[in-house]
Amino acid sequence: GNDESIPANSLIMGSTITVGLIYDRIMMFGWMGDSPIFRFSKFGWERLNFNDNESTARLLAGMLLEASSSEGSNALTRCVGGHYYREPCIEMHFGYVTIEPDDCILICSDGIPDYIEPESYFSSHENSQMFYINSILKTYRNDPLIDSKALAGILISSANRVGGGFDNLSAIIIRMNPSLGNTERAYQHLYSLSHSKK
């Protein structure tokens, strides 16, 4: 196509994409951009993906952590749209993880962790951000009136109160049913019932 109508120095917006599929306690996921995927378990929290941005590119090139976070570090290096509209095919990243009963998965825009922490000094530190998010998840973990959709709304409202109006805020929470138990144990029980002598 002819791109002459777009000025060379114009800002072209791009969008992130994050997808997930859970089957038989395995979560397969893919992403492009900087929307994080977190897992909260009895062992704590972990991030399952990485950012497609200048900061990550600088770290991979050997730059020190402090230097990699300088101006322009949040610029996306892979996304849907943006300058990638010229590409016939854009490759996504993929990963997978085993999900245990009582685990909680959070897929969200980067605005949720960026604005969840009210103390501006700590707001750029992922551990502090995740402490806040985890405390909200634990507060409502056993509340029968708060389902995953309502809990995602609480996270969005919390980030909005701190200043999330400066970024987009979206969240999906998946809470694994703790009563699912061990698949192998359930299979063995059913097998023993079907083969018991009458």
N, C-alpha and C positions, 0 to 999 in steps of 0.2 A: 504494500500500500504506500501511498504518498504521505510522508510525515512532515511535509513542509509547512503545514498549518499549525504545527506545534513548535513554539519557540524553543531553541536549544537549551536555554537556561530555565525553562518552566519547571515547576514542581508538579510531578505526576504522582498521584496517590496510589498506593498499593494496599492490598488487604492480606491478612494472614489467614491460614486455614489449618484447622486441627481436627482430625477424625479419629474415632476409636470404635473397636468392635470387641465385645467380650463373648467368648465361647468356651465352655467347659473350663472355667477358672483361668483362662489365658486371655489377656487383653492385648490385642494388636492395635497399634496406633501409627498414625502418619501425621506429618506437619510440614508447614512451610511458613516461615516468619518467626515471630517472637511470642506467640501465645503459649504459655507454659502448661504442662501436664504434671500434676503432683499426685503422689500416693501417700496417704497417711495410714500407718499400721501400728500395731502394738510396739514396734521397734522405733517409731518416730516418723519423720517425713523424708521423702526423697523426690527430687525432680527427675522426671523420666525423659525429658528432651532438652535440647539446647536452643539458644537463640540464633536465628539467621540474621545477625546484624554486624555492624562494623567492629564492635567490641570483641565479639567472638573471633572474627577474621584476624584482628590484630593479635589476640592471644595465640591463635594457631600459627601466626607468623613469627612468634617468639617475643612479642612485646611484653613488658612487665604489666602486671595487673593494674597498677595505679595509672600508668600511661595509656593503657587500652581504654580507660573510661573517660578520656578527654572529649572535647567537643566533637560532635558528629557520631559518637559511639553507638547511639540508638538507631541510626539509619539502617533500614532493612537491606540485606544483601540478597534475599530471595523472598518472593512474595507473588501473589496473584495480582495481575494488573501492573501498575507502575511502568517502568521501562521494559518489563518482561512481556508486555503485550505484543512485542515483535517476535518473540520466541515461539516456534511451532510446538515445542514440548518443554515443560518445566518439570524437573525431577523433584519429587518429594523425599523426605527422610522417613524411614520406617523403623519401628522397634516393637518389642513385645515384652511382657512381664507376667509372671504368675500372680494371680490375685488370691488372697486368702480370705476366709470368712471374717467379717467385721472390718475389712479394709475400706477405705474411703478414697475415691478418685475425684480430683478437682481438675477440670479443664476450664481455663479462663483466659480472658484477655489480659495483657500485661498491666492494665490499669488496676486490676484487683490487688496484686501484691504491691504495686508502686504506691497506692494511696490508702492501704489498709492501716498503716502505722502512723499515728498522729504526731509522733515526735520527728520533726524533719531531719534531725541528725541521724536517726536510725533508719529512715525510710529507704535508703539505698542499700541497706544490709539485708540480704536475703534471709539470714537466720532470724533477725528481728521481725521481718514481715511474716515469716512462716510461724513464728511463735504466736503472733496475733491471730492468724487464720486458724491455727490448730486450737487455740483457746475458744474461738467461736464454735468450731465444729464439736469440740468436747462439751461445751455448755449445753448444746441442744441434741447431743447424741441419743439420749434415751427419752426424749420428749415425744410422746405419741402424737401430738398435734402438729409437730414440725416435720414435714416430709422433705425430700431432697430439693424439690422446687422451692419450697418456702425457705430452706436453709441457704440456697443460692441467692434468694432475694435479700436475706439478712446480710450476707457478705457484700452484695452490691450496695445496699443502703449504708453499710459501715464505711465502705470506701468512698461513697459519695459525700458523706458527712465530712470527711477529712479533706476533700478537694478533688474528688474523682471527676468533676465536671470538666477537667482539663484533658481527659482521655476517655476513650470508650470503655465501658464496663459491661462485661458479660461473664456468666459463670454457669457451668453445668456440674452438678455433684451427683456421683454414683456411689451409693452406700451398699456394700455387699451384705447380704443377709447372714447374720451370725449363726442362724439355725441350719444353714446348709450343711455344716459339718464336713466330715471327710468322705469324699466320693468313694474311695476304696472300701471303707468300712460299711457304707450303705450298700454297696454292691455285694460284699461278702454276706451281709445280713439277709438280703433278698435271695441270694444263692442258697444259703443254708435253709431258708424257709421253703424254697421250691424243691429241695432235695431231701427234706426230712421224711422219715418213715412214718406212715400212718398206723 
